[in-house]
Amino acid sequence: MAEPLRAVITGAQGRMGRAILGLLGEDDAIKPVQVIDRDGSFEPGTVMDAGRWGAVELRDDINSEPFDVLIDFSAPKASLQFLAVCAAVQKPMVIGTTGFTDEQQAAIAAKALDIPIMQASNYSLGVALLTRLVSLASATLGDQADIEIVEMHHRRKIDAPSGTALSLLEAVRAELSQPPTVSDGRSGMVGPRSTSEIGMHALRGGDVVGEHSVIFALEGERVELTHRASTRTNFAQGAVAAAKWLSRQPSAGLYGMEHLVANPGG
């Protein structure tokens, strides 16, 4: 039997970090060797349960213990620090953190020249399929339809629109003949809707894990493509699958979930 992949999990105390650690506790192919969270968020000596792998001590930074892949759901500034570590030791990184600035995104792209990086705003396989369907619908209907993107998340989410909604917007934009303008919600006497406009709407409330819809409204008919997540387990499963997939890639590059979906055994 092959040795398990050795994984570093950052943002380990967060909702995604805990979900990923729970999955790894039942997986004999990937072992958490380090779990990381921000300084001051836990007491020294705190451990996290990793199931079959036992307890793993929670740390505020990566130590010198060897690892094979890093799975990151932290914050943009911290992500770039972890990325620098991965590049220094030539190990792949799965980035689930969102909210990067253009400058930070450029830094990620530069590191992808050196190591394999998987970056996605959403690690659900269902969302990966939704994105492909949105691309197809946009190529078919985009120049004729009024397009609206609506997302809803729990009350604690701090960024809007969601990273997934922005990814869906880019999937639409890529298929239109003319660049659209984007309206982040509407208020007041805004006048008739422009034919080149895409509406973006962010709803927040309760404990909603994540819902995303792209609406194509035509004269006399409407097409709606929607994905609803009821648990974070599917996102965690996708992130773990991405870590395994990324570890098999022979060359550096910036990958997305669409690459995994298109070539799951690659």
N, C-alpha and C positions, 0 to 999 in steps of 0.2 A: 504494500500500500504506500502511495506517495506521501511524502511529508506534507502537512497542511501549510497553506499560505500563512505567513505571519503578518497580522494586520495591526495598524495603529488606528484607533478610533478617536477623532477629535470632536469636541462638542458633546462629550460622552454623557453628560447629565441632562442634555436636552431631550425633547420628545423623540427626535429621530435617532439620536445617539443611543438612547435606551432601547428603542425598537430594534436597532441593528444589533446591539449587544445581546438582546434576547434571542435573535435568530442565530447568531454565532454560537450561542450556548448549546444549540442543538445540531450544529453543522460540523462534521468531522473533516471538512476540506479547508477550513479557514479558521485560524486561531487568533483571538485578540491578545497581543503581547504587551500593548500599552494602551491605556485609556487616558485621554487628556481633556481637561477643561480649564477655564480661566482662573487665574490666581485670585484667591479670596472667596471663591464660590464653594469651598468645602474645607473641612478640618483636616489637618495633616494626619496621614495614616488611614484615611477613608478608603474603603475598597468597594468594588462593584462586582456583583455576581455575574459570572460568565458561564453558568451552567456546567456543561461537561468539562470545561477548562478550569473550573474553580474560581476563586476570587482574584481579581486583578487590582492592584493599587492604583488609585486615581492620582494623576500628576498634573502639574500646571505647565509642563513643557516636555518635549521629546528628549529622552536620554540616549545613550550610545548603544542600546540594545538593537541588534540587527532586526530589520523588518523587510517585508516583500511588497507591501502596498499600504497606502494611507487612505482612509475614508474620512472626508471632512464635511461636517455640518456645523460650522462655528460662526464666524463673522468675517467680513471681507479683510480687515487688517490682519487678523490671525491667520486666515487662509493663505495670504501671501507669505507669511513667515513660515508656515508649514510647507508651502510650495518650494521655498528656497532650500529647506532641508532635503526634500525629495530630490530636487535637482542636484544637490551636492553629492548625494549617495546614489544617484541614478536609479531611483525607484519610482514606479507609477503612482498617480494620485487621482482619486475620485473626488470631484468637487461638487458638493450639493448646496453649498452656501450661495446665496443670491444677494443682489444689491450692490454689485461692483460698479465703480465709476468707469468711464471710458479708459482712463489712464490705468486703472487696476486691471481691466480686461486686456489691455495691450500687454501688460506684464505677464499675464497668464499665457497669452498667445506666444510671447517670446520664449517662455520656458518650454512650451510644447515643441519647440525645435530640438529640445534636448531629451525630453522624457515623454512617455505616453501619459496623456491627461484625458480623463473623461469628465466633461462638464455638462450638467443638465440642470435646468430649473425644476425639473420634476422627474423622478426616477420610476414612475409608474409605467408599466408596459402599455396599459390602457391609454395613458396620455400620449405615449409615443405613437400609438396607432391613431389617436385623435388628430395629432399633428399631421400625419400623412393624409388623413381624410380631408382635413382643412386645406391642405395644399391642393388636393385634387378638386375640391369644390371651388376653390379660388380660381384655379386655372379654367374651370368650366363656366362659372357664374360670376366671377369677381368683378368684371367690368360692367356687368348689368345690374348687380344687386347692391342694395344698401346693407352694409356690413356692420354689425355691432358685436362687441366682445364683452361678456359679463362674467365676473368671477366673484365667488363668495368664500370667505374664510372666517375662522374663529375670531373672537374679539381681541385676542392677544397679539395677533399678527401686526408687525410694526411697519411693513413696507406696502405700498400700493402704487400701481397695480402689482399683482403678484408676478414673480418671475415667469411662471407658466403662461400667464396672460400675455406678457411681453413676447415670449417665444411664439405663441400663436399669432400675434400681430405680425411678427417677422415672416412667418409661414404664409400669411395672406399677402403681405407686401411683395414677396418674392415672385408672386404670380400675376400681379397687376401690370397693365401696360403703362400706367401713369402713377407716380408716387402720390399716395393719399395724404391728406391732413388728418391729424388725430385729435379728437375732442375728448378730454378727460371729464366726462359727465357734462351735464347741461343745466343751466340755471338762468332764469329771467327771459327776456324777449330775445331769444337767440335767432329768430327768423326761420325760414324754411331750411330743411336739411340740404346740405351740399351733396352733389352726386359723387364728389371725390373724398368724402368724409368717412372716417371710421370712428365709431363711438367706443370708448373704453369706460367700463363701469365697475367699481370695486365696492362690494358689499361686505360688511363686517358684523358678526354677531354670534352669540352662543358658542358652541363647541364644534362648528362645522370644520371638518378636516380639509376639504377642498372641493369646489365645484367650478367647472369652467364650461362656458357655452359660447359658440360662435354662430351668429345668426346671419343668414343670407336672405334678405327680404326683397322679393320681386313683386311685380304687379300680379295680384291674384294668387300668389303662393309664397311659401316661406320654407326654407330648409334650416333646421337647427341641429347642430352637432354638439353633443354634451357628454361630459365625463363627470361622474360623481364618485368621490372617495368616501367611504364610511369608516375606514381605519387606516392608520399609518403603516400597517404591516406590508401593504403592497408596495409602498415607497421604499421601505427597508429591504424588501426582497429584491427590488430592482437595483438598489445600491450595492447589495452583496453580489448579485449577478454581474454587475458592472465591474466590481473589483476582480472577480475571477476572470472575466473576459479580458479586462485590461492587462492583467498579468500575463496573458498569452500573446499579447501583441509584440511582434518582433521589432517594431520601429516606433520612433517618437511621432507624436502628432496630437492634435486636439480633436477628440472624438466626442460624439453625442450618442444618446440612446438610439437614434435612428440607425447608427452603425451596428449596434448590438442586435436590433430587431431585424435588420437586413441580413446579418450573418452571425447568428447566435453561436455557432460552433467555431467561429473564427478566432 
